[in-house]
Amino acid sequence: MKRIHVFTLVPQAFAWFVAQHPLADAVDRGLVDIVVHNIRDYTRLSHHAVDDTPYGGGAGMVIRVDVVAWALEAVFGIPAVEVRAERDVLVLAPGGRPFDDAEAGRLATSPRDVVLLCGRYEGFDARVKDLLATGALSVGPYVLAGGEVAAMAVVEAAVRKIPGVLGNEESTWEESFSGGLGGAVEYPHYTRPREFLGSEVPEILLGGHHAEIAAWRRRQAVTSPWEGWCSVAGSGGLEAAAPESRGGIPVGESGQDLPSGG
Ligand SMILES: C[S@@+](CC[C@H](N)C(=O)[O-])C[C@H]1O[C@@H](n2cnc3c(N)ncnc32)[C@H](O)[C@@H]1O
């Protein structure tokens, strides 16, 4: 079973999160374990301190590397520098590697457990990444107050891709950025009412012609606005997507039938 460890200074932020679908079901069914650790519980500094002023001066406080090392050692029972040997130890950081659908799939299917380190204040001492982590992940080119929301994005996107977590109806195969859509953004969905404020559901969706509907949906899937940021999860794009596993959505021979506009 895959284990995801989250190290944070705000563990209470995860109480609601882990109780939601599909995480809670996935945990109940033994497909994943999500363990949240309070970094502050492991500090040996007086007053439960975890941070200090930056060398060189400047605003804000920096989370100390020794405090993170103590937390990792206590949880895993081995020297902190060895934790990353068999796990993906990832610092959440604005300047980290862009987190995308492909990375979510990789984390979901890799046999390695995942350790996410959530910063606060000015972030971690740089040696956390250099000595203790396997890399850093960013959820976008903007700055959050802490790594918790970023970690939740990573956990939720990855857990949805663990085989067996979602049923067929919710499959991730044909979602935005997925291999099933060649990395494109999913086609639009409609439900009742059929007309709202003069806006009607496209006629083609009402006729019951499955092949035509599938072709229409295919045409509606548009190039991702994140192109360049996202890579498509090990799919090789539409070319590599097996027709029989595309949920019945026909693709042009060359896979070039996606409009290029976004
Ligand atoms: C206020 S931020 C620190 C920002 C840092 N001083 C900088 O300018 O890059 C505090 C923490 O929030 C998290 N964080 C903020 N933005 C993030 C993003 N876009 N992706 C991932 N983590 C982020 C990181 O864990 C970071 O250590």
The ligand as an SDF file (V2000), in Angstrom:
LIG
                    3D

 27 29  0  0  0  0  0  0  0  0999 V2000
    5.2550   32.2970    1.7760 C   0  0  0  0  0  0  0  0  0  0  0  0
    5.8140   30.8300    0.9990 S   0  0  0  0  0  0  0  0  0  0  0  0
    7.5360   31.1440    0.8310 C   0  0  0  0  0  0  0  0  0  0  0  0
    7.8270   31.8500   -0.4140 C   0  0  0  0  0  0  0  0  0  0  0  0
    9.3130   32.0060   -0.6710 C   0  0  0  0  0  0  0  0  0  0  0  0
    9.9060   32.9260    0.2440 N   0  0  0  0  0  0  0  0  0  0  0  0
    9.5120   32.4640   -2.0950 C   0  0  0  0  0  0  0  0  0  0  0  0
    9.5170   33.6610   -2.3420 O   0  0  0  0  0  0  0  0  0  0  0  0
    9.6350   31.6010   -2.9750 O   0  0  0  0  0  0  0  0  0  0  0  0
    5.7430   29.6440    2.2870 C   0  0  0  0  0  0  0  0  0  0  0  0
    5.6040   28.2170    1.8310 C   0  0  0  0  0  0  0  0  0  0  0  0
    4.4420   28.0750    1.0580 O   0  0  0  0  0  0  0  0  0  0  0  0
    4.6090   26.9980    0.1460 C   0  0  0  0  0  0  0  0  0  0  0  0
    4.2840   27.4940   -1.1910 N   0  0  0  0  0  0  0  0  0  0  0  0
    3.9760   28.7730   -1.5160 C   0  0  0  0  0  0  0  0  0  0  0  0
    3.6770   28.8810   -2.8140 N   0  0  0  0  0  0  0  0  0  0  0  0
    3.7860   27.6360   -3.3420 C   0  0  0  0  0  0  0  0  0  0  0  0
    3.6100   27.1100   -4.6570 C   0  0  0  0  0  0  0  0  0  0  0  0
    3.2760   27.8700   -5.6670 N   0  0  0  0  0  0  0  0  0  0  0  0
    3.8050   25.7810   -4.8320 N   0  0  0  0  0  0  0  0  0  0  0  0
    4.1650   24.9880   -3.7920 C   0  0  0  0  0  0  0  0  0  0  0  0
    4.3530   25.4440   -2.5290 N   0  0  0  0  0  0  0  0  0  0  0  0
    4.1620   26.7470   -2.3110 C   0  0  0  0  0  0  0  0  0  0  0  0
    6.0380   26.5140    0.2690 C   0  0  0  0  0  0  0  0  0  0  0  0
    6.0680   25.3360    1.0440 O   0  0  0  0  0  0  0  0  0  0  0  0
    6.7110   27.6720    0.9790 C   0  0  0  0  0  0  0  0  0  0  0  0
    7.8150   27.2500    1.7500 O   0  0  0  0  0  0  0  0  0  0  0  0
  1  2  1  0
  2  3  1  0
  2 10  1  0
  3  4  1  0
  4  5  1  0
  5  6  1  0
  5  7  1  0
  7  8  2  0
  7  9  1  0
 10 11  1  0
 11 12  1  0
 11 26  1  0
 12 13  1  0
 13 14  1  0
 13 24  1  0
 14 15  1  0
 14 23  1  0
 15 16  2  0
 16 17  1  0
 17 18  1  0
 17 23  2  0
 18 19  1  0
 18 20  2  0
 20 21  1  0
 21 22  2  0
 22 23  1  0
 24 25  1  0
 24 26  1  0
 26 27  1  0
M  CHG  2   2   1   9  -1
M  END
$$$$
